[in-house]
Amino acid sequence: MSEDRSIIGSHPWLGSPAGEYLLAWEQARIDLEVTDIFGFHALQVGLPQIDALRANRMPHRWICEDAADLQSRVGPRAAAHACAVPHLVCQPDALPFETGSLDLVVLPHTLELAADPHATLAEVDRVLRPEGRVVIAGFNPASLWALRQRAGRWLPVRSGSRQDFLPAGGEIIGYRRLRDWLRLLSFEVEGGRFGCYRPPLASQAWLDRFDWMDAWGDRWWPVFGAVYCCVAVKRVRGMRLVGLPRPVRRASAAAAVAPANAPAHVSRRRALAEAKPETPVASRSRDE
């Protein structure tokens, strides 16, 4: 994996005022979403700066991170030590879990910077059990932050290189586009929420001056937040056995069957009685 496609957590942008503002909102939102999700096994893929499973009560929880991203974040020596302790180091599109073994998977900005987001989402679908849930956080392309990112790439600068406001590399996946991907994999979207409505400012003082925009944006322009959090549940269609209709089954069960050991004359008499047509009432009265 190339450097510009690395996990978002390795970028120093998360230590900036805007990055800390985003992490605070995502941490609070993910805590609210995973609190009431029950099961036994939960997994967080990427972004270890957020403890996405701290509010969940499942007994078995893991954080998965790519080896290259772990080395770029903590250094080669610390990465070697981290691999020795219970810590999952693997690719997001090749998770070391059996099919249908996880109850919850959290993807904080994992799809945006994955080498193949479709393969990553398909891998999550594989490891999730039926009725398992996935929580996905990502940047909103219809926001001031995304507009500032595109402007920094399009407008020329004096240094001759682009200036990114958001972490460089990766692809911003819109909320509606993500919903379409989830529907193709038989996921049912339970809900989504947008947040971080303050302007894309690099100064903490200026971000604090626009803190009123969080309440106003959540009420008046909720779909223009800088980030979103989406929750989906995996649905599996059950099989339905096709047989005889219920009235036919009941009629077949209630039909009289002659015992096998009945005398021969009794069987012949019963057969003649069933084959003999019924005499009309009018003809019976003339004969009398």
Secondary structure by P-SEA (a helix, b strand, c coil): ccccccccccccccccaaaaaaaaaaaaaaaaaaccccccbbbbcccccccccccccccccbbbbbaaaaaaaccaaaaaaaaacccccccccccccccccccbbbbcccccccccaaaaaaaaaaaccccbbbbbbbbbcccaaaaaaaaaacccccccbbbbccccbbbbbcaaaaaaaaaaaccccccccccccccccccaaaaaaacaaaaaaaccccccccbbbbbbbbbbbbbbbbcccaaaaaaaaacccccccccaaaaaaaaaaaacccccaaaaaaac
